[in-house]
Amino acid sequence: MAAESARWLTVPDLVDALNLSPGKVHRLIEDRHLLAVRRDKVLVVPEEFVQNGEPLTDLRGTLILLADDGFTDDEAMDWMLEVNELLGVSPIAALRAGRKAEVRRVAQALAF
C-alpha cells in the first residue's frame, strides 16, 4: 500500500481506537511504538500500525532500527507503506503477517 492510499488516524482517532489520553498517544509516538507524520499540518498515523486496539507489537523495534539507519520519519513512513521488492509486500504488511525477522533484515541492509 502506498503512503498516498493509507487510511490515516489523527490523534483524536487514536485516543478512541486505543482508549488512551492524548498525552499517552503522544508518548507512544515519542517512544516509537507508533510513527506519525504530518499530512496537511495534522499529525497522523496509518491505520495499519494499530492492531486489536493497540500499536502493532513488532513495529517499535523496526522503527528504532530505521531511525538508527538514518531514516527521517517521512522516509521511514514511506518505506513502511510502500511495497518492497525483497519482501513482495509492504514492510507493514509483512510485520502484520508475522515476518518481523525478515523485515528487520531488509531494514538493516538499508543503513545510510
C-alpha positions as CSV (number, residue, x, y, z in Angstrom):
1,M,0.0,0.0,0.0
2,A,1.5,3.3,-1.0
3,A,1.6,6.2,1.5
4,E,-0.9,8.1,-0.5
5,S,-3.6,5.4,-0.2
6,A,-3.1,4.7,3.5
7,R,-6.0,5.4,5.9
8,W,-4.7,7.9,8.3
9,L,-5.7,8.2,12.0
10,T,-5.4,11.5,13.8
11,V,-4.5,11.8,17.5
12,P,-8.3,12.0,18.4
13,D,-8.9,8.9,16.3
14,L,-6.0,7.1,18.2
15,V,-7.4,8.3,21.5
16,D,-10.7,6.4,20.6
17,A,-9.0,3.4,19.0
18,L,-6.5,2.8,21.8
19,N,-8.7,4.1,24.7
20,L,-5.9,6.3,25.9
21,S,-5.5,10.0,26.7
22,P,-4.0,12.3,24.1
23,G,-0.9,12.6,26.2
24,K,-0.4,8.8,26.3
25,V,-0.9,8.7,22.5
26,H,1.8,11.3,22.1
27,R,4.1,9.3,24.4
28,L,3.6,6.2,22.2
29,I,4.7,8.3,19.2
30,E,7.7,9.8,21.1
31,D,8.8,6.3,22.3
32,R,8.5,4.9,18.7
33,H,5.6,2.5,19.5
34,L,3.9,4.4,16.7
35,L,5.2,6.5,13.8
36,A,3.4,9.7,13.0
37,V,3.9,12.3,10.2
38,R,2.2,15.5,9.3
39,R,-0.3,15.5,6.4
40,D,-1.9,18.8,5.7
41,K,-0.4,20.1,9.0
42,V,-2.2,17.3,11.0
43,L,-0.3,14.6,12.9
44,V,-1.4,11.2,11.6
45,V,-0.6,7.5,11.9
46,P,-1.5,4.8,9.4
47,E,-4.4,2.6,10.5
48,E,-2.2,-0.4,9.7
49,F,0.1,0.5,12.6
50,V,-2.7,-0.4,15.1
51,Q,-4.0,-4.0,15.6
52,N,-6.5,-5.2,18.2
53,G,-6.7,-1.9,19.9
54,E,-3.0,-1.3,20.4
55,P,0.1,-0.4,18.5
56,L,1.4,-3.3,16.4
57,T,3.7,-5.2,18.7
58,D,6.6,-5.7,16.2
59,L,6.5,-2.1,14.9
60,R,8.7,-0.4,17.6
61,G,11.9,-2.4,17.0
62,T,11.6,-1.8,13.3
63,L,11.0,1.9,13.7
64,I,14.0,2.2,16.0
65,L,16.2,0.3,13.5
66,L,15.1,2.7,10.7
67,A,15.9,5.7,12.8
68,D,19.3,4.2,13.7
69,D,19.8,3.7,9.9
70,G,19.4,7.5,9.4
71,F,15.8,7.5,8.1
72,T,13.7,10.6,8.8
73,D,10.2,10.0,10.0
74,D,8.9,10.7,6.5
75,E,11.4,8.4,4.9
76,A,10.6,5.6,7.4
77,M,6.8,6.1,6.8
78,D,7.3,5.8,3.0
79,W,9.5,2.7,3.5
80,M,7.0,1.0,5.8
81,L,4.0,1.6,3.5
82,E,5.5,1.0,0.0
83,V,5.8,-2.5,-1.5
84,N,9.4,-3.7,-1.0
85,E,10.6,-6.0,-3.8
86,L,12.6,-8.1,-1.4
87,L,9.5,-8.7,0.8
88,G,7.0,-8.9,-2.0
89,V,4.6,-6.7,0.1
90,S,5.0,-3.5,2.1
91,P,7.0,-3.9,5.3
92,I,4.0,-3.1,7.4
93,A,2.0,-5.9,5.7
94,A,4.9,-8.3,6.3
95,L,5.0,-7.3,10.0
96,R,1.3,-7.8,10.3
97,A,1.8,-11.3,8.8
98,G,4.4,-12.2,11.5
99,R,7.5,-11.7,9.3
100,K,9.4,-9.5,11.8
101,A,12.9,-11.0,11.4
102,E,12.7,-10.8,7.6
103,V,11.5,-7.1,7.7
104,R,14.3,-6.2,10.1
105,R,17.0,-8.0,7.9
106,V,15.8,-5.9,4.9
107,A,15.8,-2.7,7.0
108,Q,19.3,-3.4,8.4
109,A,20.7,-3.6,4.8
110,L,19.5,0.0,4.1
111,A,21.7,1.8,6.6
112,F,22.8,5.1,5.1
